Amino acid sequence: MSNTLAQYQQAIGTCKDIFIKKTRDYGTSWRVLRLISVTDQIFIKAQRIRNIQELGTQKVEDQIDGEFRGIVNYGIIGLIQLGQHGNPYQDLPVDEVSRLYDEQARFVQNVMEDKNHDYGEAWRDMSQESFVDLILTKLLRIKQILRNEGKTLISEGIDANFVDIINYALFALIKIDEAAPVSRL
């Protein structure tokens, strides 16, 4: 588990670095996104990965690992948006964005650690295709919950689905990194 935790923190650290740099470039324009829009952004990225997996080719140069990083960051946006109120057109300071990101990342990591304990790191035996399919399943669940005005009778809510999506994407990033050839100088 200690290796997993280091790999996990490296993957989320890379995602956060991108997120903060984009915040410096664009501000917090993502605050205007409603949950359905965040969900659709993740859907677009997951569907692109699935299409590439099924076709075996791609025409746009953006790599799959970048799409998984985007899924992580939009998932974090979804979790932040669940707790945000106020004027969505007003930019948040970068240090506040960093704090909010860290807060959600810690929550997601705690869930991962608890589930990893109970499931024995079963994700290590899963395929990238399964991660994508599970992400798409969670997105369809979120869309249904939104149609139900955010209410569920017995199931987990929107937040739990975003947490799972983020963790599946981070697991995929860890496995991609493990499979990458080690460069030698």
C-alpha positions as CSV (number, residue, x, y, z in Angstrom):
1,M,0.0,0.0,0.0
2,S,2.9,2.4,0.7
3,N,4.0,2.2,-3.0
4,T,0.3,2.7,-4.1
5,L,0.1,5.8,-1.9
6,A,3.3,7.3,-3.3
7,Q,2.1,6.5,-6.9
8,Y,-1.4,7.9,-6.1
9,Q,0.0,11.1,-4.6
10,Q,2.3,11.6,-7.6
11,A,-0.6,11.2,-10.0
12,I,-2.9,13.6,-8.2
13,G,0.0,16.0,-7.7
14,T,0.5,16.1,-11.5
15,C,-3.3,16.7,-12.0
16,K,-3.2,19.5,-9.4
17,D,-0.2,21.2,-11.0
18,I,-2.1,21.3,-14.3
19,F,-5.3,22.5,-12.6
20,I,-3.5,25.4,-10.8
21,K,-1.6,26.4,-14.0
22,K,-4.9,26.5,-15.9
23,T,-6.5,28.5,-13.1
24,R,-3.7,31.1,-13.5
25,D,-4.4,31.1,-17.3
26,Y,-8.2,31.1,-17.2
27,G,-9.2,32.1,-13.7
28,T,-12.1,30.1,-12.2
29,S,-14.3,30.2,-15.3
30,W,-15.3,26.6,-14.5
31,R,-17.4,28.0,-11.6
32,V,-20.2,28.7,-14.1
33,L,-20.5,25.0,-15.0
34,R,-23.5,23.3,-13.6
35,L,-23.2,19.7,-12.5
36,I,-24.7,18.4,-15.7
37,S,-22.0,20.3,-17.7
38,V,-19.2,19.0,-15.5
39,T,-20.6,15.5,-16.0
40,D,-20.8,16.0,-19.8
41,Q,-17.1,17.2,-19.9
42,I,-16.0,14.0,-18.2
43,F,-18.3,12.0,-20.5
44,I,-16.6,13.6,-23.6
45,K,-13.1,12.6,-22.3
46,A,-14.1,9.1,-21.3
47,Q,-16.0,8.5,-24.6
48,R,-12.9,9.6,-26.5
49,I,-10.7,7.1,-24.6
50,R,-13.2,4.4,-25.3
51,N,-13.3,5.2,-29.0
52,I,-9.5,5.1,-29.2
53,Q,-9.5,1.8,-27.3
54,E,-12.1,0.3,-29.7
55,L,-10.7,1.7,-32.9
56,G,-7.0,1.2,-32.0
57,T,-6.1,4.6,-33.6
58,Q,-6.5,8.2,-33.0
59,K,-6.3,11.3,-35.2
60,V,-5.9,14.0,-32.5
61,E,-2.5,13.9,-30.8
62,D,-3.7,14.4,-27.2
63,Q,-2.6,11.4,-25.3
64,I,-4.9,9.2,-23.2
65,D,-3.1,10.0,-20.0
66,G,-4.0,13.6,-20.5
67,E,-7.7,12.7,-20.9
68,F,-7.5,10.8,-17.6
69,R,-5.9,13.8,-15.9
70,G,-8.8,15.9,-17.3
71,I,-11.3,13.4,-15.9
72,V,-9.6,13.8,-12.4
73,N,-9.7,17.6,-12.6
74,Y,-13.3,17.8,-13.8
75,G,-14.2,15.3,-11.0
76,I,-12.6,17.6,-8.5
77,I,-14.5,20.5,-10.0
78,G,-17.7,18.5,-9.6
79,L,-16.9,18.0,-5.9
80,I,-16.0,21.6,-5.4
81,Q,-19.2,22.7,-7.2
82,L,-21.3,20.6,-4.9
83,G,-20.2,22.8,-2.0
84,Q,-19.9,26.2,-3.7
85,H,-22.4,29.0,-3.4
86,G,-22.3,32.6,-4.3
87,N,-21.5,34.4,-7.5
88,P,-20.1,31.9,-10.1
89,Y,-18.9,34.8,-12.2
90,Q,-16.5,36.0,-9.5
91,D,-13.0,34.5,-9.7
92,L,-11.6,32.8,-6.7
93,P,-8.0,33.6,-5.7
94,V,-5.5,30.9,-6.7
95,D,-4.6,30.1,-3.1
96,E,-8.3,29.5,-2.3
97,V,-8.6,27.2,-5.4
98,S,-5.5,25.3,-4.2
99,R,-7.0,24.9,-0.8
100,L,-10.3,23.6,-2.2
101,Y,-8.5,21.2,-4.5
102,D,-6.4,19.8,-1.7
103,E,-9.5,19.5,0.5
104,Q,-11.3,17.4,-2.1
105,A,-8.2,15.4,-3.0
106,R,-7.7,14.4,0.6
107,F,-11.3,13.3,0.8
108,V,-11.0,11.2,-2.4
109,Q,-7.7,9.7,-1.2
110,N,-9.2,8.7,2.2
111,V,-12.0,6.9,0.3
112,M,-9.4,5.2,-1.9
113,E,-7.4,4.0,1.2
114,D,-10.5,2.6,2.9
115,K,-11.7,0.8,-0.3
116,N,-8.1,-0.4,-1.1
117,H,-8.0,-1.9,2.4
118,D,-11.3,-3.7,1.9
119,Y,-10.9,-4.8,-1.7
120,G,-7.2,-5.6,-1.5
121,E,-6.1,-3.4,-4.4
122,A,-8.3,-5.4,-6.9
123,W,-7.9,-2.4,-9.3
124,R,-4.4,-3.6,-10.1
125,D,-5.8,-6.6,-11.9
126,M,-8.3,-4.5,-13.9
127,S,-7.9,-3.3,-17.5
128,Q,-7.9,0.3,-18.7
129,E,-11.0,-0.6,-20.6
130,S,-12.8,-1.5,-17.4
131,F,-11.8,1.8,-15.8
132,V,-13.3,3.7,-18.7
133,D,-16.5,1.6,-18.7
134,L,-16.9,2.1,-14.9
135,I,-16.3,5.9,-15.3
136,L,-19.0,6.0,-18.1
137,T,-21.4,4.0,-15.8
138,K,-20.9,6.4,-12.9
139,L,-21.5,9.3,-15.3
140,L,-24.8,7.8,-16.4
141,R,-25.7,7.3,-12.8
142,I,-25.0,11.0,-12.0
143,K,-27.2,12.1,-15.0
144,Q,-30.1,10.0,-13.6
145,I,-29.6,11.4,-10.1
146,L,-29.7,14.9,-11.6
147,R,-32.9,14.0,-13.5
148,N,-34.3,12.9,-10.1
149,E,-33.5,16.3,-8.7
150,G,-30.5,15.0,-6.8
151,K,-32.5,12.5,-4.8
152,T,-31.8,8.8,-4.4
153,L,-33.9,6.1,-2.7
154,I,-31.1,3.7,-1.7
155,S,-28.1,4.5,-3.8
156,E,-25.0,6.7,-3.2
157,G,-25.3,10.3,-4.2
158,I,-23.5,12.4,-6.8
159,D,-20.5,13.0,-4.6
160,A,-19.7,9.3,-4.2
161,N,-19.9,8.8,-7.9
162,F,-17.5,11.7,-8.6
163,V,-15.1,10.2,-6.0
164,D,-15.2,6.8,-7.7
165,I,-14.7,8.5,-11.1
166,I,-11.6,10.3,-9.8
167,N,-10.2,7.2,-8.3
168,Y,-10.7,5.1,-11.4
169,A,-8.9,7.7,-13.5
170,L,-6.0,7.9,-11.0
171,F,-5.7,4.1,-11.0
172,A,-5.5,4.3,-14.8
173,L,-2.8,6.9,-14.6
174,I,-0.8,4.8,-12.2
175,K,-1.1,1.8,-14.5
176,I,-0.1,3.9,-17.5
177,D,2.9,5.1,-15.7
178,E,3.9,1.6,-14.6
179,A,3.7,0.4,-18.2
180,A,5.7,3.2,-19.6
181,P,9.3,2.3,-20.6
182,V,11.9,3.7,-18.3
183,S,14.1,6.1,-20.2
184,R,17.8,5.7,-19.8
185,L,20.3,8.4,-20.3
